Amino acid sequence: MWPFLLLLLPLVGVSGVVQIPPHEDVARVARFVAHSCDWGALATLSAQDPPMRGQPFSNVFSVSDGPLGSKQGSGVPYMYLTPLEVSVQDLQVNANASLTMSLAQTPYCKKEGYDPQNPLCAHVIFSGIVEKVHCDIWAYQKNIMLTG
């Protein structure tokens, strides 16, 4: 039991509330933001009819990186999407996208007195290729996102 508690201590403050990692530890901060946020803005390049075709298009989606209420997630954002969604249609043509999440959606920034635009109100932008996950991963993440 002690090794598990020792691993959590760096993230747990005196109040027992999970705290953001030091800003110098960029990867841990990014994973922390991904785990703390319930939604993100996914930006794609529109594949819709002109005049939108080729233009940037952003849409808000629920996001999960692991079970609700757990102390630590994977840091990998998963979204439960339908092919009927405009952004998914864009991704079927061009899978490149960016996903932005901000601690402004959590109680953290308000509690600390940070304006959402303040760099101390951490946000993360993931940029890359959106992939459809395999069935076993999909079933697991679907269960996580639809429960709790």
C-alpha positions as CSV (number, residue, x, y, z in Angstrom):
1,M,0.0,0.0,0.0
2,W,2.8,2.5,0.7
3,P,4.4,2.5,-2.8
4,F,1.0,3.4,-4.2
5,L,0.6,6.3,-1.8
6,L,4.1,7.5,-2.4
7,L,3.4,7.7,-6.1
8,L,0.4,9.9,-5.5
9,L,2.0,12.2,-3.0
10,P,3.7,14.6,-5.5
11,L,0.2,15.4,-7.0
12,V,-1.7,15.7,-3.7
13,G,-1.4,18.8,-1.6
14,V,-2.0,19.4,2.1
15,S,-5.7,19.7,1.5
16,G,-5.8,16.2,-0.1
17,V,-6.9,17.7,-3.5
18,V,-5.0,16.7,-6.6
19,Q,-2.9,19.6,-7.8
20,I,-1.4,20.5,-11.1
21,P,2.2,19.3,-11.7
22,P,5.0,21.9,-11.9
23,H,4.8,23.9,-15.2
24,E,8.4,22.7,-16.1
25,D,7.1,19.2,-16.4
26,V,5.2,19.8,-19.6
27,A,4.2,16.2,-20.4
28,R,2.7,15.7,-16.9
29,V,0.8,19.0,-17.1
30,A,-0.6,17.9,-20.5
31,R,-1.7,14.6,-19.1
32,F,-3.2,16.3,-16.0
33,V,-5.2,18.7,-18.2
34,A,-6.4,15.9,-20.5
35,H,-7.5,13.9,-17.4
36,S,-9.2,16.9,-15.7
37,C,-11.2,18.0,-18.7
38,D,-14.5,16.6,-19.8
39,W,-14.7,18.2,-23.2
40,G,-12.4,19.7,-25.8
41,A,-12.6,21.7,-29.0
42,L,-11.7,19.5,-32.0
43,A,-10.5,21.5,-35.0
44,T,-10.6,20.0,-38.5
45,L,-10.3,21.2,-42.1
46,S,-13.8,21.3,-43.5
47,A,-14.6,18.8,-46.2
48,Q,-18.1,20.3,-46.6
49,D,-19.4,22.1,-49.6
50,P,-17.9,25.5,-50.6
51,P,-17.5,28.1,-49.2
52,M,-16.5,26.0,-46.1
53,R,-14.4,23.4,-47.9
54,G,-10.8,23.7,-46.8
55,Q,-11.5,26.2,-44.0
56,P,-10.7,25.5,-40.4
57,F,-13.8,24.2,-38.4
58,S,-14.0,23.6,-34.7
59,N,-16.5,21.6,-32.8
60,V,-16.9,20.7,-29.1
61,F,-16.9,17.0,-28.0
62,S,-16.9,15.1,-24.8
63,V,-13.5,13.6,-24.1
64,S,-12.2,10.9,-21.7
65,D,-8.7,9.6,-21.0
66,G,-9.8,7.0,-18.4
67,P,-12.4,6.0,-15.8
68,L,-14.3,8.8,-14.1
69,G,-13.2,9.5,-10.6
70,S,-9.8,7.8,-11.0
71,K,-6.7,9.7,-9.8
72,Q,-4.8,9.2,-13.0
73,G,-5.7,8.6,-16.7
74,S,-3.8,7.6,-19.7
75,G,-3.4,11.2,-21.0
76,V,-4.7,9.9,-24.4
77,P,-8.0,11.6,-25.3
78,Y,-10.8,9.4,-26.6
79,M,-14.0,10.6,-28.1
80,Y,-17.2,8.7,-28.8
81,L,-18.2,9.9,-32.3
82,T,-20.8,9.2,-35.0
83,P,-20.2,9.3,-38.7
84,L,-23.2,11.7,-38.9
85,E,-21.2,14.4,-37.1
86,V,-19.8,17.1,-39.5
87,S,-16.4,16.9,-37.9
88,V,-16.2,13.2,-38.4
89,Q,-17.1,13.6,-42.0
90,D,-14.2,16.1,-42.2
91,L,-11.9,13.5,-40.5
92,Q,-12.8,10.8,-43.1
93,V,-11.4,13.1,-45.8
94,N,-8.4,14.4,-43.8
95,A,-7.6,12.9,-40.4
96,N,-5.3,15.8,-39.3
97,A,-6.8,17.7,-36.5
98,S,-6.1,19.5,-33.2
99,L,-7.8,19.1,-29.9
100,T,-7.7,21.9,-27.3
101,M,-8.6,21.5,-23.7
102,S,-8.3,24.1,-20.9
103,L,-8.5,23.9,-17.1
104,A,-10.9,26.9,-17.4
105,Q,-13.7,24.3,-17.6
106,T,-12.7,23.0,-14.2
107,P,-13.0,24.7,-10.8
108,Y,-9.1,25.0,-10.7
109,C,-8.7,28.4,-12.4
110,K,-11.7,30.1,-10.7
111,K,-10.5,28.8,-7.3
112,E,-7.0,30.2,-8.0
113,G,-8.3,33.5,-9.3
114,Y,-6.9,32.9,-12.8
115,D,-8.6,34.4,-15.8
116,P,-9.1,31.7,-18.5
117,Q,-6.6,33.6,-20.7
118,N,-3.9,33.6,-18.0
119,P,-1.1,31.1,-18.9
120,L,-1.4,29.8,-15.3
121,C,-4.9,28.5,-16.3
122,A,-3.2,25.7,-18.2
123,H,-4.4,24.4,-21.5
124,V,-3.1,21.9,-23.9
125,I,-3.4,21.6,-27.7
126,F,-2.9,18.1,-29.1
127,S,-2.1,18.1,-32.8
128,G,-1.9,15.1,-35.1
129,I,-4.0,12.4,-36.8
130,V,-7.3,11.2,-35.3
131,E,-7.6,7.4,-35.5
132,K,-10.5,5.1,-35.2
133,V,-9.7,2.7,-32.4
134,H,-9.9,-1.1,-32.5
135,C,-13.1,-2.8,-31.1
136,D,-11.7,-3.9,-27.8
137,I,-10.4,-0.4,-27.0
138,W,-13.6,1.1,-28.3
139,A,-15.8,-1.0,-26.1
140,Y,-13.7,-0.1,-23.0
141,Q,-13.7,3.7,-23.7
142,K,-17.4,3.7,-24.7
143,N,-18.2,2.1,-21.3
144,I,-16.0,4.7,-19.5
145,M,-17.6,7.6,-21.3
146,L,-21.2,6.5,-20.9
147,T,-21.1,5.5,-17.2
148,G,-20.6,7.7,-14.1
